[in-house]
Amino acid sequence: MEFFDIVDENGRPTGEIVSREEAHQKGVPHRTAHVWIVRRGPRGYEILLQKRSPEKDSFPGMYDTSSAGHIPAGDEPPESAVRELREELGVEADPRDLRFAGTFHIRYEKQFHGRMFRDNEFASVYVYTGPLGELKLQKSEVSEVRWFELDAVWEEIQNDRRRFCVPKPGLAVLRRYLAGESGGKGSP
């Protein structure tokens, strides 16, 4: 059974823990780490998105953040981020390879597989631009990966959420970060 640190309204651990099941049954606030794998494409930034396994407990079969996951109780975001990269995609990275882009809070209730799913996450967002090597997908989590133009994904999720479940606030953090990296010029 997985356990998470319960966090306060600012995303800081309170010293209490909660099981994954209870966190999502009751909407208890907890932490996640999100990693966006980014490269420059011919028309601006591109992001590698994973297609979630059809068995996932939320948003099965939809394209999502490059790599993301819950932060186990007692762990810290950078270490969890590199662990998720390794487990889900087979990418060997070090916390020093990640660039911190910011944080966001997401809260929603939605039914999946006939059960209510309540999420209340404080996410730490990282950018990875290092080598990927040969990807080894964790089939229980990821069915495929694909590169998408960042701007095209941003435009599509404004009105149509049938294909992408990327969190809009998380993608906004990434866009702000990349705009700062490019001096505010060009894409994003």
Order of alpha helices (4+ residues) and beta strands (2+ residues): beta-beta-alpha-beta-beta-beta-beta-alpha-beta-beta-beta-alpha-alpha
